[in-house]
Amino acid sequence: MDLQLEGKSALVSGSTAGIGLAVALALAKEGAAVTVNGRTRQRVDAAVELIAKAAPKAQVMGVAADLAKPEGTRALLTELPAVDILVNNLGIYRAVAFQDISDDQWQEMLSVNVISAARLTRAYLPGMLARNWGRVMFISSESGINIPVEMIHYGVSKTAMLALSRGLAQTTAGTGVTVNAVLPGPTRSEGVAGFLKEMAANRGGDQEAVERDFFTNIRPTSLLKRFAEPEEVANMVAYVASPRSAATNGAALRVDGGVVNMPF
């Protein structure tokens, strides 16, 4: 299916690895001019090179900026004052028992996962509305519905993204702009791969056993019974970014492998 993204410009925040990188690559392959973002020039350049090799005809550039900070966003906007597609992917997670989560950790989680996305959307949404076309997406998580007890602050931040997404969607009524949230389930991102490798090393090197245990005891409701690949999430994002998804607005779209045990 042609997603009709030729001539569209896209920014994917936090896109040097994992889901963000997969999304940037998917959009580039569909013909969008993609801007990759990360905090360091080295990682940004590596991501740009990877995309250019995988999609030789792609239009791809990179901006190194810490978008969790206002000055980082200002630097980005200087280089990229307008986009047609904004994918708010930047995010962090950290397993911490609730009683041990400090005020600073709460603030960091909300600043990176929520406020950075609100700041970017505030910068780009008015231009989309003026042009009467645009796509804003928030990469939330199934953890925004199934709050994980081992990282409650992360779950709260992902729930906040759902509220932000739905509220902003209501401001686009009757226009060619849409705002949606995508909720991945357990996904084999860079951080997850490292975690699994570490856990396997602690258990004698059996990574398959670690994964089986995860879906038996930690995410037992999963119907997929494996970690999704970042590309599988990116496929959903690429569709929602396209003109073909015009009737999808204000939605929370699950790519969770059936982890959320709800019929809606």
C-alpha positions, 0 to 999 in steps of 0.5 A, a space after each residue: 500500500 502506498 502511504 502517500 508520504 512523498 513530500 511530507 516532512 517528519 520529526 521523530 524525537 528520541 530516534 537513534 535506537 529502538 522504536 524511534 529509529 524503526 519509525 524514522 526508517 519506516 517513514 523514510 522508506 515511504 518517502 517522507 523527509 525525516 529528521 532524526 533526533 538524539 542527545 549526542 551527535 555521534 548517535 544521531 550521525 549513526 542513525 542517519 547513516 543507518 537509514 541512508 544505507 537501508 533506504 538509499 533514496 531517503 531524505 534524512 537529516 539529524 539534529 542533536 538536541 536534548 529535547 527534555 530541556 527547553 533550550 534543546 527544543 529551541 535549538 531544534 526549532 532553529 533548524 526545523 521550524 515546521 513539520 507535517 508529521 510529529 512523532 513524540 517518541 522520546 521517553 525513559 523508563 526505570 524500575 524503582 519501588 514506589 517508596 524509593 522514587 524521589 521527587 527528582 525522579 518523578 520530575 525527570 520522568 514527567 519532564 522527559 516523557 510528557 512535558 517534552 512532548 507537550 512542548 514540541 506539539 505546542 511548537 508544531 501544531 499551530 502550523 499544521 492547523 494553519 496548513 490544514 494538514 498534519 499528524 501528531 503521535 504520542 508513543 505511549 505504552 500499555 503501561 499507561 493502562 496496566 500501571 506496572 507496580 515496579 515503575 509506577 512513575 513510568 506508568 503515570 507518565 504514559 497515562 498522562 500522554 494519553 490524556 494529552 493526546 486526546 485533549 489535543 485531538 479535540 482542538 483539531 475537530 473539523 480539520 485535516 490534522 489528527 492527534 493519536 497515541 500508539 501503545 506498544 506492549 513489551 518491545 525488543 528495544 535497545 534497553 530491553 535487549 540489554 536487560 534480557 542479556 544481563 538477566 540471562 547472564 545472572 541465570 547461566 546464559 539462558 536468554 530464552 528462559 528469561 523471556 519465557 519467565 517474563 511472559 509467564 510471570 510479569 506479562 502473563 496476559 500477553 497473547 503474542 507471548 514474545 517481545 514485539 520487534 520495533 518494526 512491528 510498532 513502526 508499521 502502525 505509526 507509519 500508517 497513522 502518519 499517512 493521509 490514508 488514516 484521515 478518519 483516525 483521530 483522538 484514538 489510543 491504538 494498541 500494538 501491545 500483543 494483547 497484553 491489555 486484557 480489555 475488549 476495547 
